[in-house]
Amino acid sequence: MDSRSWLPRNSRIIFLILLVAPSSRMLAQTLPEFSFSESDPTIGLLSIPQLEYEGKVAFEDVIFEFNLATGTFSVPTLRAADDRLTIVPVTSITDGVQVTGSWSASGGSDFESLRNHHYVIEILSGGVVDIELNSNLDEHLYLLDNLGIVIDETSFFSNSLSLDLEPGSYTVVAATRSSGGAADYTLSLTGPISAEVKRVNSRMIEYAGSWESSGGSSIESFRNGHYLFEVDYDSYLEISIDSNVNTTFYLLDSLGISVATEFGDRLRRRLNAGTYELVVATQVTGESGNYVLTLNGEVSGFRERISNTFNIVGSWDSSGGPDPESPANPSYSFDVTEQSLLDITFNSSVPDSLYLLDENGIVLSSTFSSRLTRTVEPGRYRLVPATSSIGESANFVINVYGLVENLSEDER
């Protein structure tokens, strides 16, 4: 906080009036409350609920502290204006207001979907409120109470609602009967309502990715796509994928615990605010193809969880057989930066095997097939490709997927 000279004590009422007066930057939506600090009676506290700042409405009360002994006040450092609700432009109509908007890809009859548009309205006094939605699509209206419970919705042949409502906050959902609609619309609201209408903001994030040789149904394999993002508020999230490959979504919380699994191209969930990891997997191992991910909701910070892929092309001139310590078999060392699944593929033209060893030379895993998987802790590890018989000469290819780095060939 910073301190500034304050007005004389008897000018407090003038200051309150100035503070709540309409401003392009700051406006109190409800009457501020003044009280004294319980720990220090010389400190006055001015609490302002629903403070509007630069067109956005804060959910947390903003509190100014006044030192009545020194005549100074402290202004809290305001966060960037809360972007969950935005005040939208309205047009005055008889006994109400009208909002214009447009769907780019509507959420259909899913009232929670933020691909539909959610408007928060205030009923000032009890009475009949009329709501009408018009577009060139088959519209669908929902009215929700302040707990998010559906109070009413339009019937199949109607685009309007008329209800006798108590004072309070409500949410109007402008939806369509079919998903994916794109059109302009007008939303008309009449009755004892506030002229101020706020819209719940949502974001649509698109990301193009690909599998080169997917990890199948493995939730840990980095042969599948791993993405991190934040859910900004307790809210509803939709994730979809456009691909020619059969897919599976895994959704993990910040502790790595699975909160959702969806076989198919769409995942819908109501989530608590926090950080999540999305794993984009395939239903069959080894798939290759492109995809486009789309996220719709109150999300931010979408980014790929970075992992390394190492491609090793090597050969045996005269192999050491199935002995991982034979100097005739190549050896490759690497670091694991954090707990990770190592997903390793291995191919050659002769009967072969692959060994995974720790930094002490202890064999942790081995395989006589084309794939080796093992979850390991951070540390230094070695891979040794070997053959079934001594003296083999052939080429091989190893692909290493995981949170690995610093891979190099060892001198034998």
Summary of the structure (lengths in Angstrom):
residues: 412
radius of gyration: 30.5
end to end distance: 63.5
largest distance: 98.4
contacts: 1294
relative contact order: 0.11
helix: 3%
strand: 58%
